[in-house]
């Protein structure tokens, strides 16, 4: 086996760190600078008209709470391996977010967290991160389906026949998964996955679900309050139904973290267009949500990436 000199290894690690941070900032800049739908003049006019220190502080507080609940979720799940402090959980979550920003569906996040643990725990870390993200996806689907049904009942976006077909297809998939749960692929099966999930204490699962609901309510209402700040006057349930529908449909599409706001923006334009909301307002709010909940944490996460020291134990 080829041995790499210590100094060469240090240089390679530094190079990887710089590539991750540099790549993250490049993608952020390119998305903000090259988006021709962002009319900054309109934004500045509306911002000056409605600017409020308390309002800005409240929106920023929601961003902090959004990431805080995610950090608490990871701290809670990491107990399965070892107890970690809030500070350590913050470091792992933000560094992993930075590492995953330009990978498909944020898969780099899984590797980012695994690097903070011994190699022998890598599979367990990936599994726990899957649980962490999985509950958020399930909640997005549940809230999204109810939101979509409410929205569709009022605006008839899709026909009753299409709803029935989609629901039937969903039930069929569940039946197939249940029927094939014992079939193994490379040693893995749905039954084995369920067994591993059940090995985690119920108290951890319950806390994970509670924190996931808190996080969902925070970022969905942050979206809602930004629409209010941009003078969008729509009934609460209508606006929330559109927001939950957008998150549900956009989250179902494979994408990169740095393109997340573009995907959500295109879905949001369709839904809010039906409600008569100006396209530029939708684009701006979606971009602001991305900036507040992805870009700012990535900036902080870059510090942890640059100061990262790999585990030497196995």
C-alpha positions as protocol buffer text, in pm:
chain_id: "A"
residue {
  index: 1
  type: UNK
  ca { x: 0 y: 0 z: 0 }
}
residue {
  index: 2
  type: UNK
  ca { x: 138 y: 344 z: -98 }
}
residue {
  index: 3
  type: UNK
  ca { x: 222 y: 563 z: 203 }
}
residue {
  index: 4
  type: UNK
  ca { x: 150 y: 936 z: 167 }
}
residue {
  index: 5
  type: UNK
  ca { x: 393 y: 1168 z: 354 }
}
residue {
  index: 6
  type: UNK
  ca { x: 233 y: 1357 z: 645 }
}
residue {
  index: 7
  type: UNK
  ca { x: 294 y: 1702 z: 489 }
}
residue {
  index: 8
  type: UNK
  ca { x: 148 y: 1590 z: 155 }
}
residue {
  index: 9
  type: UNK
  ca { x: -158 y: 1451 z: 338 }
}
residue {
  index: 10
  type: UNK
  ca { x: -201 y: 1784 z: 523 }
}
residue {
  index: 11
  type: UNK
  ca { x: -180 y: 1972 z: 192 }
}
residue {
  index: 12
  type: UNK
  ca { x: -441 y: 1744 z: 31 }
}
residue {
  index: 13
  type: UNK
  ca { x: -678 y: 1790 z: 327 }
}
residue {
  index: 14
  type: UNK
  ca { x: -634 y: 2170 z: 307 }
}
residue {
  index: 15
  type: UNK
  ca { x: -695 y: 2158 z: -69 }
}
residue {
  index: 16
  type: UNK
  ca { x: -1018 y: 1960 z: -23 }
}
residue {
  index: 17
  type: UNK
  ca { x: -1135 y: 2208 z: 243 }
}
residue {
  index: 18
  type: UNK
  ca { x: -1065 y: 2504 z: 15 }
}
residue {
  index: 19
  type: UNK
  ca { x: -1239 y: 2333 z: -278 }
}
residue {
  index: 20
  type: UNK
  ca { x: -1551 y: 2267 z: -67 }
}
residue {
  index: 21
  type: UNK
  ca { x: -1568 y: 2624 z: 68 }
}
residue {
  index: 22
  type: UNK
  ca { x: -1467 y: 2784 z: -263 }
}
residue {
  index: 23
  type: UNK
  ca { x: -1719 y: 2572 z: -455 }
}
residue {
  index: 24
  type: UNK
  ca { x: -1996 y: 2659 z: -210 }
}
residue {
  index: 25
  type: UNK
  ca { x: -1934 y: 3033 z: -239 }
}
residue {
  index: 26
  type: UNK
  ca { x: -1899 y: 3017 z: -618 }
}
residue {
  index: 27
  type: UNK
  ca { x: -2235 y: 2844 z: -660 }
}
residue {
  index: 28
  type: UNK
  ca { x: -2402 y: 3090 z: -422 }
}
residue {
  index: 29
  type: UNK
  ca { x: -2259 y: 3389 z: -610 }
}
residue {
  index: 30
  type: UNK
  ca { x: -2347 y: 3251 z: -954 }
}
residue {
  index: 31
  type: UNK
  ca { x: -2709 y: 3188 z: -854 }
}
residue {
  index: 32
  type: UNK
  ca { x: -2756 y: 3538 z: -711 }
}
residue {
  index: 33
  type: UNK
  ca { x: -2564 y: 3724 z: -982 }
}
residue {
  index: 34
  type: UNK
  ca { x: -2703 y: 3543 z: -1287 }
}
residue {
  index: 35
  type: UNK
  ca { x: -3073 y: 3531 z: -1196 }
}
residue {
  index: 36
  type: UNK
  ca { x: -3237 y: 3776 z: -1438 }
}
residue {
  index: 37
  type: UNK
  ca { x: -3573 y: 3743 z: -1260 }
}
residue {
  index: 38
  type: UNK
  ca { x: -3440 y: 3925 z: -952 }
}
residue {
  index: 39
  type: UNK
  ca { x: -3533 y: 4294 z: -984 }
}
residue {
  index: 40
  type: UNK
  ca { x: -3327 y: 4452 z: -707 }
}
residue {
  index: 41
  type: UNK
  ca { x: -3472 y: 4801 z: -769 }
}
residue {
  index: 42
  type: UNK
  ca { x: -3828 y: 4679 z: -696 }
}
residue {
  index: 43
  type: UNK
  ca { x: -3701 y: 4501 z: -388 }
}
residue {
  index: 44
  type: UNK
  ca { x: -3524 y: 4811 z: -252 }
}
residue {
  index: 45
  type: UNK
  ca { x: -3832 y: 5030 z: -311 }
}
residue {
  index: 46
  type: UNK
  ca { x: -4057 y: 4786 z: -124 }
}
residue {
  index: 47
  type: UNK
  ca { x: -3794 y: 4731 z: 147 }
}
residue {
  index: 48
  type: UNK
  ca { x: -3765 y: 5106 z: 216 }
}
residue {
  index: 49
  type: UNK
  ca { x: -4143 y: 5132 z: 226 }
}
residue {
  index: 50
  type: UNK
  ca { x: -4195 y: 4845 z: 472 }
}
residue {
  index: 51
  type: UNK
  ca { x: -3862 y: 4835 z: 655 }
}
residue {
  index: 52
  type: UNK
  ca { x: -3892 y: 4752 z: 1022 }
}
residue {
  index: 53
  type: UNK
  ca { x: -3612 y: 4663 z: 1261 }
}
residue {
  index: 54
  type: UNK
  ca { x: -3845 y: 4439 z: 1459 }
}
residue {
  index: 55
  type: UNK
  ca { x: -3974 y: 4275 z: 1140 }
}
residue {
  index: 56
  type: UNK
  ca { x: -3622 y: 4201 z: 1013 }
}
residue {
  index: 57
  type: UNK
  ca { x: -3519 y: 4071 z: 1357 }
}
residue {
  index: 58
  type: UNK
  ca { x: -3825 y: 3844 z: 1366 }
}
residue {
  index: 59
  type: UNK
  ca { x: -3749 y: 3694 z: 1022 }
}
residue {
  index: 60
  type: UNK
  ca { x: -3385 y: 3638 z: 1121 }
}
residue {
  index: 61
  type: UNK
  ca { x: -3499 y: 3478 z: 1449 }
}
residue {
  index: 62
  type: UNK
  ca { x: -3708 y: 3229 z: 1249 }
}
residue {
  index: 63
  type: UNK
  ca { x: -3395 y: 3139 z: 1044 }
}
residue {
  index: 64
  type: UNK
  ca { x: -3201 y: 3080 z: 1365 }
}
residue {
  index: 65
  type: UNK
  ca { x: -3484 y: 2867 z: 1507 }
}
residue {
  index: 66
  type: UNK
  ca { x: -3508 y: 2668 z: 1182 }
}
residue {
  index: 67
  type: UNK
  ca { x: -3143 y: 2565 z: 1200 }
}
residue {
  index: 68
  type: UNK
  ca { x: -3155 y: 2533 z: 1582 }
}
residue {
  index: 69
  type: UNK
  ca { x: -3429 y: 2269 z: 1564 }
}
residue {
  index: 70
  type: UNK
  ca { x: -3225 y: 2082 z: 1301 }
}
residue {
  index: 71
  type: UNK
  ca { x: -2921 y: 2091 z: 1533 }
}
residue {
  index: 72
  type: UNK
  ca { x: -3133 y: 1963 z: 1825 }
}
residue {
  index: 73
  type: UNK
  ca { x: -3261 y: 1681 z: 1601 }
}
residue {
  index: 74
  type: UNK
  ca { x: -2907 y: 1571 z: 1522 }
}
residue {
  index: 75
  type: UNK
  ca { x: -2792 y: 1603 z: 1885 }
}
residue {
  index: 76
  type: UNK
  ca { x: -3088 y: 1385 z: 1985 }
}
residue {
  index: 77
  type: UNK
  ca { x: -3016 y: 1114 z: 1723 }
}
residue {
  index: 78
  type: UNK
  ca { x: -2639 y: 1117 z: 1782 }
}
residue {
  index: 79
  type: UNK
  ca { x: -2708 y: 980 z: 2134 }
}
residue {
  index: 80
  type: UNK
  ca { x: -2736 y: 639 z: 1966 }
}
residue {
  index: 81
  type: UNK
  ca { x: -2359 y: 659 z: 1903 }
}
residue {
  index: 82
  type: UNK
  ca { x: -2242 y: 897 z: 2174 }
}
residue {
  index: 83
  type: UNK
  ca { x: -2361 y: 1203 z: 2368 }
}
residue {
  index: 84
  type: UNK
  ca { x: -2252 y: 1527 z: 2200 }
}
residue {
  index: 85
  type: UNK
  ca { x: -2282 y: 1887 z: 2318 }
}
residue {
  index: 86
  type: UNK
  ca { x: -2498 y: 2148 z: 2148 }
}
residue {
  index: 87
  type: UNK
  ca { x: -2179 y: 2316 z: 2023 }
}
residue {
  index: 88
  type: UNK
  ca { x: -2050 y: 1992 z: 1870 }
}
residue {
  index: 89
  type: UNK
  ca { x: -2389 y: 1923 z: 1709 }
}
residue {
  index: 90
  type: UNK
  ca { x: -2386 y: 2278 z: 1564 }
}
residue {
  index: 91
  type: UNK
  ca { x: -2039 y: 2222 z: 1419 }
}
residue {
  index: 92
  type: UNK
  ca { x: -2136 y: 1891 z: 1258 }
}
residue {
  index: 93
  type: UNK
  ca { x: -2466 y: 2015 z: 1111 }
}
residue {
  index: 94
  type: UNK
  ca { x: -2327 y: 2339 z: 964 }
}
residue {
  index: 95
  type: UNK
  ca { x: -2009 y: 2180 z: 826 }
}
residue {
  index: 96
  type: UNK
  ca { x: -2213 y: 1897 z: 669 }
}
residue {
  index: 97
  type: UNK
  ca { x: -2453 y: 2151 z: 514 }
}
residue {
  index: 98
  type: UNK
  ca { x: -2157 y: 2330 z: 355 }
}
residue {
  index: 99
  type: UNK
  ca { x: -2015 y: 2001 z: 223 }
}
residue {
  index: 100
  type: UNK
  ca { x: -2353 y: 1904 z: 77 }
}
residue {
  index: 101
  type: UNK
  ca { x: -2451 y: 2230 z: -94 }
}
residue {
  index: 102
  type: UNK
  ca { x: -2333 y: 2131 z: -442 }
}
residue {
  index: 103
  type: UNK
  ca { x: -2402 y: 1757 z: -425 }
}
residue {
  index: 104
  type: UNK
  ca { x: -2722 y: 1591 z: -558 }
}
residue {
  index: 105
  type: UNK
  ca { x: -2995 y: 1607 z: -291 }
}
residue {
  index: 106
  type: UNK
  ca { x: -2730 y: 1707 z: -36 }
}
residue {
  index: 107
  type: UNK
  ca { x: -2567 y: 1360 z: -22 }
}
residue {
  index: 108
  type: UNK
  ca { x: -2238 y: 1528 z: 73 }
}
residue {
  index: 109
  type: UNK
  ca { x: -2405 y: 1609 z: 405 }
}
residue {
  index: 110
  type: UNK
  ca { x: -2399 y: 1238 z: 497 }
}
residue {
  index: 111
  type: UNK
  ca { x: -2025 y: 1211 z: 434 }
}
residue {
  index: 112
  type: UNK
  ca { x: -1966 y: 1543 z: 609 }
}
residue {
  index: 113
  type: UNK
  ca { x: -2117 y: 1421 z: 937 }
}
residue {
  index: 114
  type: UNK
  ca { x: -1951 y: 1077 z: 911 }
}
residue {
  index: 115
  type: UNK
  ca { x: -1606 y: 1243 z: 907 }
}
residue {
  index: 116
  type: UNK
  ca { x: -1661 y: 1360 z: 1265 }
}
residue {
  index: 117
  type: UNK
  ca { x: -1686 y: 1001 z: 1388 }
}
residue {
  index: 118
  type: UNK
  ca { x: -1457 y: 696 z: 1382 }
}
residue {
  index: 119
  type: UNK
  ca { x: -1466 y: 498 z: 1057 }
}
residue {
  index: 120
  type: UNK
  ca { x: -1625 y: 206 z: 1239 }
}
residue {
  index: 121
  type: UNK
  ca { x: -1933 y: 425 z: 1306 }
}
residue {
  index: 122
  type: UNK
  ca { x: -1964 y: 562 z: 949 }
}
residue {
  index: 123
  type: UNK
  ca { x: -2260 y: 339 z: 847 }
}
residue {
  index: 124
  type: UNK
  ca { x: -2445 y: 420 z: 1168 }
}
residue {
  index: 125
  type: UNK
  ca { x: -2392 y: 796 z: 1116 }
}
residue {
  index: 126
  type: UNK
  ca { x: -2526 y: 774 z: 760 }
}
residue {
  index: 127
  type: UNK
  ca { x: -2827 y: 573 z: 884 }
}
residue {
  index: 128
  type: UNK
  ca { x: -2902 y: 826 z: 1162 }
}
residue {
  index: 129
  type: UNK
  ca { x: -2872 y: 1114 z: 918 }
}
residue {
  index: 130
  type: UNK
  ca { x: -3118 y: 930 z: 693 }
}
residue {
  index: 131
  type: UNK
  ca { x: -3360 y: 911 z: 989 }
}
residue {
  index: 132
  type: UNK
  ca { x: -3300 y: 1282 z: 1061 }
}
residue {
  index: 133
  type: UNK
  ca { x: -3379 y: 1388 z: 703 }
}
residue {
  index: 134
  type: UNK
  ca { x: -3640 y: 1117 z: 653 }
}
residue {
  index: 135
  type: UNK
  ca { x: -3875 y: 1243 z: 924 }
}
residue {
  index: 136
  type: UNK
  ca { x: -3856 y: 1593 z: 773 }
}
residue {
  index: 137
  type: UNK
  ca { x: -3949 y: 1452 z: 433 }
}
residue {
  index: 138
  type: UNK
  ca { x: -4240 y: 1252 z: 579 }
}
residue {
  index: 139
  type: UNK
  ca { x: -4373 y: 1564 z: 752 }
}
residue {
  index: 140
  type: UNK
  ca { x: -4335 y: 1762 z: 429 }
}
residue {
  index: 141
  type: UNK
  ca { x: -4539 y: 1495 z: 248 }
}
residue {
  index: 142
  type: UNK
  ca { x: -4812 y: 1483 z: 515 }
}
residue {
  index: 143
  type: UNK
  ca { x: -4854 y: 1862 z: 543 }
}
residue {
  index: 144
  type: UNK
  ca { x: -4812 y: 1893 z: 165 }
}
residue {
  index: 145
  type: UNK
  ca { x: -5087 y: 1644 z: 79 }
}
residue {
  index: 146
  type: UNK
  ca { x: -5336 y: 1820 z: 309 }
}
residue {
  index: 147
  type: UNK
  ca { x: -5230 y: 2157 z: 167 }
}
residue {
  index: 148
  type: UNK
  ca { x: -5258 y: 2035 z: -190 }
}
residue {
  index: 149
  type: UNK
  ca { x: -5603 y: 1887 z: -129 }
}
residue {
  index: 150
  type: UNK
  ca { x: -5724 y: 2213 z: 29 }
}
residue {
  index: 151
  type: UNK
  ca { x: -5572 y: 2421 z: -252 }
}
residue {
  index: 152
  type: UNK
  ca { x: -5717 y: 2191 z: -517 }
}
residue {
  index: 153
  type: UNK
  ca { x: -6063 y: 2200 z: -355 }
}
residue {
  index: 154
  type: UNK
  ca { x: -6066 y: 2579 z: -392 }
}
residue {
  index: 155
  type: UNK
  ca { x: -5887 y: 2625 z: -725 }
}
residue {
  index: 156
  type: UNK
  ca { x: -5938 y: 2290 z: -904 }
}
residue {
  index: 157
  type: UNK
  ca { x: -5576 y: 2258 z: -1022 }
}
residue {
  index: 158
  type: UNK
  ca { x: -5615 y: 1885 z: -1090 }
}
residue {
  index: 159
  type: UNK
  ca { x: -5933 y: 1687 z: -1151 }
}
residue {
  index: 160
  type: UNK
  ca { x: -6091 y: 1449 z: -899 }
}
residue {
  index: 161
  type: UNK
  ca { x: -6004 y: 1162 z: -1136 }
}
residue {
  index: 162
  type: UNK
  ca { x: -5634 y: 1256 z: -1126 }
}
residue {
  index: 163
  type: UNK
  ca { x: -5643 y: 1279 z: -743 }
}
residue {
  index: 164
  type: UNK
  ca { x: -5799 y: 929 z: -731 }
}
residue {
  index: 165
  type: UNK
  ca { x: -5531 y: 791 z: -966 }
}
residue {
  index: 166
  type: UNK
  ca { x: -5249 y: 946 z: -760 }
}
residue {
  index: 167
  type: UNK
  ca { x: -5397 y: 818 z: -433 }
}
residue {
  index: 168
  type: UNK
  ca { x: -5445 y: 471 z: -586 }
}
residue {
  index: 169
  type: UNK
  ca { x: -5085 y: 471 z: -709 }
}
residue {
  index: 170
  type: UNK
  ca { x: -4961 y: 570 z: -361 }
}
residue {
  index: 171
  type: UNK
  ca { x: -5160 y: 285 z: -197 }
}
residue {
  index: 172
  type: UNK
  ca { x: -5028 y: 41 z: -459 }
}
residue {
  index: 173
  type: UNK
  ca { x: -4667 y: 142 z: -384 }
}
residue {
  index: 174
  type: UNK
  ca { x: -4728 y: 85 z: -10 }
}
residue {
  index: 175
  type: UNK
  ca { x: -4876 y: -260 z: -80 }
}
residue {
  index: 176
  type: UNK
  ca { x: -4579 y: -352 z: -302 }
}
residue {
  index: 177
  type: UNK
  ca { x: -4328 y: -234 z: -42 }
}
residue {
  index: 178
  type: UNK
  ca { x: -4505 y: -436 z: 228 }
}
residue {
  index: 179
  type: UNK
  ca { x: -4517 y: -745 z: 3 }
}
residue {
  index: 180
  type: UNK
  ca { x: -4149 y: -720 z: -93 }
}
residue {
  index: 181
  type: UNK
  ca { x: -4018 y: -622 z: 251 }
}
residue {
  index: 182
  type: UNK
  ca { x: -3831 y: -953 z: 296 }
}
residue {
  index: 183
  type: UNK
  ca { x: -3656 y: -942 z: -43 }
}
residue {
  index: 184
  type: UNK
  ca { x: -3288 y: -859 z: 5 }
}
residue {
  index: 185
  type: UNK
  ca { x: -3074 y: -641 z: -223 }
}
residue {
  index: 186
  type: UNK
  ca { x: -2702 y: -668 z: -140 }
}
residue {
  index: 187
  type: UNK
  ca { x: -2790 y: -788 z: 209 }
}
residue {
  index: 188
  type: UNK
  ca { x: -3042 y: -510 z: 275 }
}
residue {
  index: 189
  type: UNK
  ca { x: -3421 y: -532 z: 291 }
}
residue {
  index: 190
  type: UNK
  ca { x: -3714 y: -315 z: 403 }
}
residue {
  index: 191
  type: UNK
  ca { x: -3774 y: -557 z: 690 }
}
residue {
  index: 192
  type: UNK
  ca { x: -3413 y: -517 z: 806 }
}
residue {
  index: 193
  type: UNK
  ca { x: -3444 y: -137 z: 777 }
}
residue {
  index: 194
  type: UNK
  ca { x: -3762 y: -138 z: 992 }
}
residue {
  index: 195
  type: UNK
  ca { x: -3584 y: -359 z: 1246 }
}
residue {
  index: 196
  type: UNK
  ca { x: -3289 y: -116 z: 1266 }
}
residue {
  index: 197
  type: UNK
  ca { x: -3527 y: 179 z: 1306 }
}
residue {
  index: 198
  type: UNK
  ca { x: -3704 y: -5 z: 1591 }
}
residue {
  index: 199
  type: UNK
  ca { x: -3368 y: -59 z: 1766 }
}
residue {
  index: 200
  type: UNK
  ca { x: -3355 y: 317 z: 1831 }
}
residue {
  index: 201
  type: UNK
  ca { x: -3534 y: 402 z: 2160 }
}
residue {
  index: 202
  type: UNK
  ca { x: -3891 y: 532 z: 2121 }
}
residue {
  index: 203
  type: UNK
  ca { x: -3808 y: 843 z: 2325 }
}
residue {
  index: 204
  type: UNK
  ca { x: -3550 y: 945 z: 2061 }
}
residue {
  index: 205
  type: UNK
  ca { x: -3800 y: 888 z: 1778 }
}
residue {
  index: 206
  type: UNK
  ca { x: -4070 y: 1087 z: 1961 }
}
residue {
  index: 207
  type: UNK
  ca { x: -3835 y: 1380 z: 2022 }
}
residue {
  index: 208
  type: UNK
  ca { x: -3717 y: 1363 z: 1660 }
}
residue {
  index: 209
  type: UNK
  ca { x: -4077 y: 1387 z: 1534 }
}
residue {
  index: 210
  type: UNK
  ca { x: -4158 y: 1673 z: 1773 }
}
residue {
  index: 211
  type: UNK
  ca { x: -3849 y: 1873 z: 1668 }
}
residue {
  index: 212
  type: UNK
  ca { x: -3925 y: 1797 z: 1300 }
}
residue {
  index: 213
  type: UNK
  ca { x: -4277 y: 1940 z: 1339 }
}
residue {
  index: 214
  type: UNK
  ca { x: -4137 y: 2249 z: 1514 }
}
residue {
  index: 215
  type: UNK
  ca { x: -3887 y: 2301 z: 1232 }
}
residue {
  index: 216
  type: UNK
  ca { x: -4154 y: 2260 z: 964 }
}
residue {
  index: 217
  type: UNK
  ca { x: -4386 y: 2511 z: 1132 }
}
residue {
  index: 218
  type: UNK
  ca { x: -4098 y: 2760 z: 1165 }
}
residue {
  index: 219
  type: UNK
  ca { x: -3980 y: 2765 z: 803 }
}
residue {
  index: 220
  type: UNK
  ca { x: -4330 y: 2742 z: 653 }
}
residue {
  index: 221
  type: UNK
  ca { x: -4445 y: 3038 z: 862 }
}
residue {
  index: 222
  type: UNK
  ca { x: -4128 y: 3229 z: 778 }
}
residue {
  index: 223
  type: UNK
  ca { x: -4238 y: 3194 z: 415 }
}
residue {
  index: 224
  type: UNK
  ca { x: -4587 y: 3313 z: 520 }
}
residue {
  index: 225
  type: UNK
  ca { x: -4459 y: 3623 z: 706 }
}
residue {
  index: 226
  type: UNK
  ca { x: -4235 y: 3719 z: 413 }
}
residue {
  index: 227
  type: UNK
  ca { x: -4542 y: 3723 z: 187 }
}
residue {
  index: 228
  type: UNK
  ca { x: -4712 y: 3952 z: 438 }
}
residue {
  index: 229
  type: UNK
  ca { x: -4404 y: 4178 z: 437 }
}
residue {
  index: 230
  type: UNK
  ca { x: -4432 y: 4201 z: 58 }
}
residue {
  index: 231
  type: UNK
  ca { x: -4794 y: 4323 z: 87 }
}
residue {
  index: 232
  type: UNK
  ca { x: -4951 y: 3993 z: -27 }
}
residue {
  index: 233
  type: UNK
  ca { x: -5301 y: 3997 z: 124 }
}
residue {
  index: 234
  type: UNK
  ca { x: -5447 y: 3645 z: 110 }
}
residue {
  index: 235
  type: UNK
  ca { x: -5639 y: 3432 z: 363 }
}
residue {
  index: 236
  type: UNK
  ca { x: -5412 y: 3241 z: 605 }
}
residue {
  index: 237
  type: UNK
  ca { x: -5530 y: 2892 z: 504 }
}
residue {
  index: 238
  type: UNK
  ca { x: -5503 y: 2968 z: 130 }
}
residue {
  index: 239
  type: UNK
  ca { x: -5149 y: 3102 z: 165 }
}
residue {
  index: 240
  type: UNK
  ca { x: -5037 y: 2816 z: 391 }
}
residue {
  index: 241
  type: UNK
  ca { x: -5196 y: 2558 z: 157 }
}
residue {
  index: 242
  type: UNK
  ca { x: -4993 y: 2703 z: -132 }
}
residue {
  index: 243
  type: UNK
  ca { x: -4673 y: 2708 z: 77 }
}
residue {
  index: 244
  type: UNK
  ca { x: -4710 y: 2346 z: 196 }
}
residue {
  index: 245
  type: UNK
  ca { x: -4794 y: 2236 z: -161 }
}
residue {
  index: 246
  type: UNK
  ca { x: -4482 y: 2408 z: -297 }
}
residue {
  index: 247
  type: UNK
  ca { x: -4257 y: 2243 z: -37 }
}
residue {
  index: 248
  type: UNK
  ca { x: -4416 y: 1904 z: -100 }
}
residue {
  index: 249
  type: UNK
  ca { x: -4382 y: 1913 z: -480 }
}
residue {
  index: 250
  type: UNK
  ca { x: -4039 y: 2082 z: -486 }
}
residue {
  index: 251
  type: UNK
  ca { x: -3898 y: 1836 z: -231 }
}
residue {
  index: 252
  type: UNK
  ca { x: -4015 y: 1547 z: -451 }
}
residue {
  index: 253
  type: UNK
  ca { x: -3783 y: 1661 z: -732 }
}
residue {
  index: 254
  type: UNK
  ca { x: -3415 y: 1554 z: -732 }
}
residue {
  index: 255
  type: UNK
  ca { x: -3193 y: 1862 z: -718 }
}
residue {
  index: 256
  type: UNK
  ca { x: -2878 y: 2021 z: -577 }
}
residue {
  index: 257
  type: UNK
  ca { x: -2885 y: 2230 z: -258 }
}
residue {
  index: 258
  type: UNK
  ca { x: -2751 y: 2534 z: -443 }
}
residue {
  index: 259
  type: UNK
  ca { x: -3038 y: 2502 z: -697 }
}
residue {
  index: 260
  type: UNK
  ca { x: -3299 y: 2448 z: -426 }
}
residue {
  index: 261
  type: UNK
  ca { x: -3442 y: 2800 z: -448 }
}
residue {
  index: 262
  type: UNK
  ca { x: -3463 y: 2780 z: -828 }
}
residue {
  index: 263
  type: UNK
  ca { x: -3667 y: 2456 z: -810 }
}
residue {
  index: 264
  type: UNK
  ca { x: -3891 y: 2587 z: -532 }
}
residue {
  index: 265
  type: UNK
  ca { x: -3918 y: 2918 z: -718 }
}
residue {
  index: 266
  type: UNK
  ca { x: -4047 y: 2759 z: -1037 }
}
residue {
  index: 267
  type: UNK
  ca { x: -4307 y: 2552 z: -848 }
}
residue {
  index: 268
  type: UNK
  ca { x: -4401 y: 2856 z: -636 }
}
residue {
  index: 269
  type: UNK
  ca { x: -4450 y: 3076 z: -944 }
}
residue {
  index: 270
  type: UNK
  ca { x: -4712 y: 2832 z: -1071 }
}
residue {
  index: 271
  type: UNK
  ca { x: -4907 y: 2806 z: -744 }
}
residue {
  index: 272
  type: UNK
  ca { x: -4889 y: 3171 z: -643 }
}
residue {
  index: 273
  type: UNK
  ca { x: -4958 y: 3274 z: -1003 }
}
residue {
  index: 274
  type: UNK
  ca { x: -5299 y: 3108 z: -962 }
}
residue {
  index: 275
  type: UNK
  ca { x: -5348 y: 3328 z: -654 }
}
residue {
  index: 276
  type: UNK
  ca { x: -5258 y: 3639 z: -854 }
}
residue {
  index: 277
  type: UNK
  ca { x: -4924 y: 3711 z: -679 }
}
residue {
  index: 278
  type: UNK
  ca { x: -4666 y: 3894 z: -894 }
}
residue {
  index: 279
  type: UNK
  ca { x: -4391 y: 3666 z: -1026 }
}
residue {
  index: 280
  type: UNK
  ca { x: -4104 y: 3890 z: -908 }
}
residue {
  index: 281
  type: UNK
  ca { x: -4239 y: 3883 z: -549 }
}
residue {
  index: 282
  type: UNK
  ca { x: -4251 y: 3502 z: -554 }
}
residue {
  index: 283
  type: UNK
  ca { x: -3895 y: 3482 z: -692 }
}
residue {
  index: 284
  type: UNK
  ca { x: -3765 y: 3728 z: -434 }
}
residue {
  index: 285
  type: UNK
  ca { x: -3928 y: 3557 z: -138 }
}
residue {
  index: 286
  type: UNK
  ca { x: -3805 y: 3215 z: -251 }
}
residue {
  index: 287
  type: UNK
  ca { x: -3453 y: 3358 z: -296 }
}
residue {
  index: 288
  type: UNK
  ca { x: -3467 y: 3523 z: 47 }
}
residue {
  index: 289
  type: UNK
  ca { x: -3574 y: 3194 z: 206 }
}
residue {
  index: 290
  type: UNK
  ca { x: -3280 y: 3021 z: 38 }
}
residue {
  index: 291
  type: UNK
  ca { x: -3040 y: 3298 z: 144 }
}
residue {
  index: 292
  type: UNK
  ca { x: -3157 y: 3302 z: 506 }
}
residue {
  index: 293
  type: UNK
  ca { x: -3182 y: 2925 z: 556 }
}
residue {
  index: 294
  type: UNK
  ca { x: -2903 y: 2791 z: 333 }
}
residue {
  index: 295
  type: UNK
  ca { x: -2652 y: 3064 z: 244 }
}
residue {
  index: 296
  type: UNK
  ca { x: -2607 y: 3211 z: 595 }
}
residue {
  index: 297
  type: UNK
  ca { x: -2563 y: 2867 z: 760 }
}
residue {
  index: 298
  type: UNK
  ca { x: -2317 y: 2772 z: 482 }
}
residue {
  index: 299
  type: UNK
  ca { x: -2112 y: 3087 z: 556 }
}
residue {
  index: 300
  type: UNK
  ca { x: -2093 y: 2981 z: 922 }
}
residue {
  index: 301
  type: UNK
  ca { x: -2033 y: 2619 z: 823 }
}
residue {
  index: 302
  type: UNK
  ca { x: -1734 y: 2722 z: 611 }
}
residue {
  index: 303
  type: UNK
  ca { x: -1550 y: 2816 z: 930 }
}
residue {
  index: 304
  type: UNK
  ca { x: -1601 y: 2464 z: 1068 }
}
residue {
  index: 305
  type: UNK
  ca { x: -1496 y: 2304 z: 738 }
}
residue {
  index: 306
  type: UNK
  ca { x: -1170 y: 2501 z: 733 }
}
residue {
  index: 307
  type: UNK
  ca { x: -1099 y: 2408 z: 1097 }
}
residue {
  index: 308
  type: UNK
  ca { x: -1197 y: 2044 z: 1056 }
}
residue {
  index: 309
  type: UNK
  ca { x: -965 y: 1779 z: 1199 }
}
residue {
  index: 310
  type: UNK
  ca { x: -1038 y: 1418 z: 1102 }
}
residue {
  index: 311
  type: UNK
  ca { x: -1083 y: 1146 z: 1364 }
}
residue {
  index: 312
  type: UNK
  ca { x: -774 y: 936 z: 1395 }
}
residue {
  index: 313
  type: UNK
  ca { x: -939 y: 653 z: 1589 }
}
residue {
  index: 314
  type: UNK
  ca { x: -1105 y: 361 z: 1409 }
}
